[in-house]
Amino acid sequence: MGQTITEKIFSEHVGREVEAGEIIECDIDMIIGNDITTPISIKAFRESGAKRLAKPDNFSIVMDHFIPAKDIASANQAKISREFAYEHDLKYFFDEKDMGIEHALLPEKGLVVPGDVIIGADSHTCTHGALGAFSTGMGSTDLAYAMIMGKNWFKVPHSIKVIFSGKPGEHVYGKDLILELIRRIGVDGALYKALEFTGDTIEHLSMDDRFSLCNMAIEAGAKNGIIAADEITKEFLKDKNLRSEPKYHYSDEDASYVQTIEIDVSSLEPVVAYPHLPSNGRPISQAVKDDLSVDQVFIGSCTNGRLEDLRIAASILKGKKVAKKTRMIVTPATQKILKQAEKEGLIDIFIDAGAVVSNPTCGACLGGYMGILGDNERCISTTNRNFVGRMGARTSEVYLANSAVAAASAIKGKIADPRDL
């Protein structure tokens, strides 16, 4: 019996052939922490009596959730991470001087590589599977164990093969593909499974689209999302100062899957996920019929705050204005993305339209700051979660969509189809 790409990555790390369902321990290639979760890991690290990191060059801390600090509590949280990073002379410590959202910044820096095993104390660590790596979120205590030992244990996940076929239509992106999948299988439809994304549609997806696709694998309950590397992957990597040599793995033709899901995207509309679950996906045509006014539009996050998202939004907003009763916030995912957006004139387009452009941060996505929703307010957002109270008041509503839908909605003041503009 052949192996899936996830099984092959683990086999290479363990040094023998492994299979789904097996409990294994293996070395970690990159450990990722942030300003919210790392202080908990540091506490566990110190309480263990450990004095040094097992692999300091395989550990990164990215200050992204509440940076610059929004209050005294977040400032003190950040202080714990900073002091630990300086104490251990961390090579991969990213603070305000080189800020960005962790799941956009680390691929940009070449710190996640095809074939890696990556863990992070953040549920959207699955994003990095877009590069052909095994990448998953863990708790802060698990992260501390990896900091001390340089390895961790895993149950090798069974795999679900998702076959996307057809060329996406106008303003249909990776975000729409994953929202449609979650609509079909539910938020627990891939519980502790590897979602392996395949099919001829993949060749039509940019790396930014692929990151969006893998980013939301966790919203279906998946252990990881993964896409085998191809020429688009290699093109993305070619100008990066990679931390290590890529190791490309591909599933065997006779690999075993617990389920195969086929989705023809050629007739798929942009998808909007209604409150209060990412699985509440509906076609944009239905959302337009429902005549849903919006108080706020948010474009950003580790799902859709990349350069392509900003280009798409700017192309729709150029020469237009945000509706009178609607607020719009644009948060580029990294400083590099922000600088390139400035160079291309995208930031001027957003500002001229009446949007606020913030520094790179998770910010409004988790109801942290710079965009918290008030009572009964409605937001259309390019983020990944729309749970009750996710972005602010418990009575607020969050609708998830791609950046084109978000930009069109900002102009209309209600959820709108960008294809109609």
C-alpha positions in Angstrom: 0.0 0.0 0.0 1.3 3.4 -0.9 1.6 6.5 1.3 0.0 9.9 1.4 2.2 13.0 1.4 1.6 13.4 5.2 2.6 9.9 5.9 5.8 10.4 3.8 6.8 13.5 5.6 6.5 11.7 9.0 8.3 8.6 7.6 11.2 10.7 6.5 11.4 12.4 10.0 11.1 9.1 11.9 13.5 7.2 9.7 11.1 4.4 8.9 7.8 3.9 7.1 4.8 5.0 9.2 1.1 4.7 8.6 -2.0 6.6 9.6 -3.2 6.0 13.1 0.3 5.3 14.4 1.7 7.2 17.4 5.1 8.5 16.7 7.7 11.0 18.0 9.8 13.1 15.7 12.0 16.1 15.4 10.4 19.5 14.8 11.8 21.7 12.1 10.1 24.9 13.1 8.4 25.9 16.4 6.2 29.0 16.1 5.0 31.2 19.0 3.3 34.6 19.2 2.9 37.3 21.8 -0.3 35.7 23.2 0.6 32.0 23.4 4.4 32.1 24.0 4.3 33.6 27.5 2.4 30.5 28.6 5.0 28.2 27.0 7.8 30.2 28.6 6.2 29.7 32.0 6.0 25.9 31.4 9.6 26.0 30.1 10.9 27.7 33.3 8.8 25.5 35.6 10.4 22.4 34.0 13.8 23.6 35.1 15.1 23.8 31.5 17.9 26.2 31.0 18.3 26.2 27.2 16.3 25.6 24.1 17.0 22.2 22.4 17.2 23.9 19.0 17.2 27.7 19.2 17.5 28.1 15.5 14.3 26.1 15.0 12.2 28.4 17.3 10.6 31.6 16.2 8.5 34.1 18.1 6.4 36.5 16.1 4.8 39.5 17.9 1.6 39.9 15.9 -1.7 39.7 17.9 -1.5 42.9 20.1 1.5 44.7 18.7 2.0 47.6 19.2 0.5 46.9 22.6 -3.2 47.9 23.1 -3.1 48.0 26.9 -1.0 47.3 30.0 -1.8 43.6 30.0 -0.8 43.1 26.4 2.4 45.2 27.0 3.3 42.9 29.8 2.6 39.8 27.8 4.9 41.2 25.0 7.6 42.0 27.6 7.8 38.3 28.7 8.4 37.2 25.1 10.9 39.9 24.4 12.9 39.2 27.6 13.0 35.4 26.7 14.1 36.1 23.1 16.9 38.4 24.3 17.9 36.0 27.0 18.3 33.1 24.5 19.6 35.3 21.7 16.9 34.1 19.3 17.8 34.4 15.7 14.1 34.3 14.6 12.5 36.9 16.8 10.2 39.3 15.0 9.0 42.4 16.8 7.7 45.8 15.8 10.8 46.6 13.7 10.0 43.7 11.3 6.4 43.0 12.1 3.9 40.8 10.4 1.3 38.1 11.0 3.2 34.9 11.8 1.6 32.8 9.1 2.4 35.3 6.4 5.7 36.5 7.7 7.5 33.1 8.1 6.9 31.9 4.5 8.0 35.4 3.3 11.2 35.0 5.3 11.9 31.5 4.0 11.6 29.9 7.4 9.1 27.2 6.5 10.2 24.8 3.8 8.6 21.9 1.9 8.9 18.7 3.8 9.1 20.3 7.2 7.3 19.3 10.3 6.1 22.6 11.8 4.1 23.2 15.0 2.8 26.5 16.4 0.8 27.6 19.4 -1.8 29.0 17.1 -4.6 27.0 15.4 -3.9 28.5 12.0 -0.4 27.1 11.8 -2.0 24.7 9.2 -1.5 27.6 6.7 2.1 26.4 5.9 0.8 23.2 4.4 0.4 25.2 1.2 4.2 24.8 0.8 4.1 21.0 1.0 4.9 20.8 4.7 3.2 19.1 7.6 2.1 22.0 9.8 -0.3 22.0 12.7 -1.4 24.0 15.8 -0.7 22.8 19.3 -1.3 24.1 22.8 1.3 26.2 24.6 2.4 23.3 26.9 3.0 21.1 23.9 5.1 24.0 22.5 7.1 24.1 25.7 7.9 20.4 25.4 9.2 20.9 21.9 11.2 23.9 23.0 12.9 21.7 25.7 13.2 18.5 23.7 13.3 19.6 20.1 10.6 17.0 19.2 7.1 16.1 20.0 4.6 13.2 19.6 1.9 12.9 17.0 -0.8 10.5 15.9 -0.3 10.3 12.2 -3.6 11.5 10.7 -5.7 9.6 8.2 -6.1 11.6 5.0 -9.1 13.0 3.1 -8.4 13.6 -0.6 -10.1 16.7 -1.9 -10.2 16.9 -5.7 -11.0 20.4 -7.0 -11.7 20.4 -10.7 -12.3 23.1 -13.2 -11.1 26.7 -13.6 -12.5 29.2 -11.0 -14.8 31.8 -12.4 -14.5 35.6 -12.0 -13.7 36.6 -8.4 -13.7 33.1 -7.1 -10.5 32.4 -5.1 -8.9 30.0 -2.7 -11.1 31.4 0.1 -14.3 30.4 -1.8 -13.0 26.9 -2.4 -12.4 26.3 1.3 -15.7 27.9 2.4 -17.5 25.6 -0.1 -15.7 22.6 1.3 -16.5 23.5 4.9 -20.1 24.2 3.8 -20.3 20.6 2.5 -18.6 18.7 5.3 -19.2 20.9 8.4 -16.8 22.3 11.0 -16.1 18.7 12.2 -16.1 17.0 8.9 -12.3 16.5 8.8 -11.7 16.0 12.6 -8.1 15.1 13.1 -7.7 14.3 9.4 -5.2 15.6 6.9 -7.0 17.5 4.2 -5.0 16.9 1.0 -5.9 19.4 -1.7 -5.5 18.1 -5.2 -7.0 18.4 -8.7 -6.5 20.5 -11.8 -7.9 23.6 -10.1 -4.8 23.8 -8.0 -2.7 24.9 -11.0 -5.0 27.9 -11.3 -4.3 29.0 -7.7 -1.6 31.4 -6.8 0.4 30.8 -3.6 -1.6 33.5 -1.8 -4.8 31.5 -2.7 -3.2 28.3 -1.5 -2.2 29.8 1.8 -5.9 30.9 2.2 -7.0 27.4 1.4 -4.8 25.6 3.9 -5.3 28.3 6.5 -8.9 27.3 7.0 -8.4 23.6 7.1 -8.7 23.8 10.9 -12.2 25.3 10.4 -13.3 21.8 9.2 -11.6 20.3 12.2 -8.5 19.1 10.3 -5.2 18.3 11.8 -3.5 19.8 8.8 -4.1 21.0 5.3 -1.5 20.2 2.6 -0.8 20.8 -1.1 2.0 19.0 -2.9 4.7 21.4 -4.2 4.7 22.2 -7.9 6.2 24.9 -10.2 4.1 27.6 -8.6 5.5 26.6 -5.2 9.1 26.5 -6.5 8.7 29.9 -8.1 7.5 31.3 -4.8 10.5 29.9 -3.0 13.2 30.7 -5.5 14.1 34.2 -4.3 13.9 33.2 -0.6 16.8 32.7 1.7 15.6 29.3 2.8 16.4 28.0 6.2 17.1 24.5 4.8 16.9 22.5 1.6 13.4 21.7 0.5 12.3 18.0 0.5 9.5 17.4 -1.9 7.0 14.6 -1.2 4.1 13.4 -3.3 1.4 10.9 -2.5 1.6 7.5 -4.2 -1.2 6.6 -6.7 -2.2 3.7 -4.4 -2.2 5.8 -1.2 -5.1 5.1 1.2 -7.7 7.8 2.0 -10.6 7.5 4.4 -12.7 9.7 2.1 -12.5 11.4 -1.3 -14.4 14.6 -2.0 -14.8 16.0 -5.5 -15.8 19.6 -6.1 -16.3 21.1 -9.5 -15.5 24.8 -9.1 -16.3 25.9 -12.6 -19.8 27.0 -11.7 -19.0 28.1 -8.1 -20.0 31.6 -7.1 -18.1 33.6 -4.5 -19.1 32.2 -1.1 -20.2 34.1 2.0 -20.2 32.3 5.3 -23.1 33.6 7.5 -22.9 33.9 11.3 -22.0 32.1 13.4 -20.0 29.3 11.8 -17.6 29.1 8.8 -19.8 26.2 7.6 -22.8 28.5 7.0 -21.7 29.2 3.4 -24.1 30.6 0.9 -23.6 31.9 -2.7 -23.1 35.6 -3.1 -26.3 35.8 -5.1 -28.2 34.7 -2.0 -26.4 37.2 0.1 -27.3 40.0 -2.3 -31.0 38.9 -2.2 -30.9 39.0 1.6 -30.0 42.8 1.4 -27.6 42.8 4.3 -26.3 46.2 5.2 -22.8 46.3 6.7 -21.4 48.6 9.4 -17.8 47.5 8.9 -15.6 45.9 6.2 -12.3 44.3 7.2 -9.6 43.2 4.8 -6.7 41.5 6.5 -5.6 38.5 8.6 -3.5 35.4 8.0 -6.2 34.3 5.7 -6.5 37.2 3.3 -4.2 40.0 4.2 -1.6 39.2 1.5 -0.5 41.3 -1.5 -2.9 39.7 -3.9 -5.8 40.4 -1.6 -4.9 44.0 -1.5 -4.5 44.2 -5.3 -7.9 42.7 -5.8 -9.6 45.0 -3.3 -7.8 48.1 -4.7 -8.8 47.2 -8.3 -12.5 47.3 -7.2 -12.2 50.4 -5.0 -10.1 52.5 -7.4 -12.0 55.8 -8.1 -14.8 54.9 -5.8 -15.8 55.7 -2.2 -16.7 53.6 0.8 -20.4 54.0 1.6 -21.4 56.8 4.0 -22.5 54.6 6.8 -19.8 51.9 6.4 -16.3 51.8 7.9 -13.5 50.0 6.2 -10.2 48.8 7.7 -7.3 47.4 5.6 -4.6 45.6 7.5 -1.7 44.3 5.4 -0.3 41.0 6.7 3.4 42.1 6.8 5.6 45.1 6.5 6.9 43.9 3.2 3.4 43.6 1.8 2.6 47.1 3.2 5.7 48.5 1.5 4.9 46.9 -1.8 1.3 48.0 -1.6 2.5 51.6 -1.1 4.9 51.3 -4.1 2.0 50.1 -6.3 -0.2 52.9 -5.2 -2.7 50.6 -3.5 -2.6 52.4 -0.1 -3.5 55.7 -1.8 -6.5 54.0 -3.4 -7.7 52.7 0.0 -7.2 56.0 1.7 -8.8 58.0 -1.1 -11.8 55.7 -0.9 -12.2 56.4 2.8 -10.6 53.3 4.3 -8.3 53.2 7.3 -5.0 51.4 6.7 -3.3 49.9 9.8 0.0 48.5 10.7 0.4 44.7 10.2 -1.3 42.9 13.0 -4.0 40.3 13.7 -5.9 43.2 15.2 -9.6 43.1 14.3 -9.7 39.4 13.4 -9.9 38.2 16.9 -11.7 41.2 18.3 -8.4 42.4 19.7 -8.2 46.0 18.7 -8.4 48.4 15.8 -11.8 47.3 14.6 -13.8 45.9 17.5 -17.6 45.6 16.7 -20.2 47.2 18.9 -23.6 45.9 19.9 -25.7 44.5 16.9 -23.1 45.7 14.3 -22.5 43.7 11.2 -19.1 43.2 9.5 -18.1 41.5 6.3 -14.5 40.2 6.8 -11.8 38.4 5.0 -10.9 36.5 8.2 -11.4 32.9 9.1 -13.8 32.7 12.0 -17.2 34.2 12.6 -18.1 32.7 16.0 -20.4 34.5 18.5 -18.4 37.5 19.8 -15.4 36.8 17.6 -14.8 40.4 16.6 -16.4 42.2 19.4 -19.9 42.4 21.0 -21.7 39.1 21.4 -24.7 40.5 19.5 -22.5 41.5 16.5 -22.5 39.5 13.3 -19.5 38.5 11.1 -19.8 37.3 7.5 -16.8 35.7 5.9 -15.8 36.4 2.3 -13.0 37.0 -0.1 -11.4 40.4 -0.6 -13.3 41.2 -3.8 -16.7 40.7 -2.1 -15.4 42.7 0.9 -14.4 45.6 -1.3 -17.6 45.6 -3.3 -19.6 45.6 -0.1 -17.7 48.6 1.2 -18.8 50.6 -1.8 -22.4 49.5 -1.7 -22.7 49.6 2.1 -24.2 46.1 2.0 -23.0 42.7 1.0 -22.5 43.0 -2.8 -21.3 40.9 -5.7 -18.1 42.3 -7.2 -19.1 40.9 -10.6 -21.9 43.4 -10.7 -19.7 46.5 -10.3 
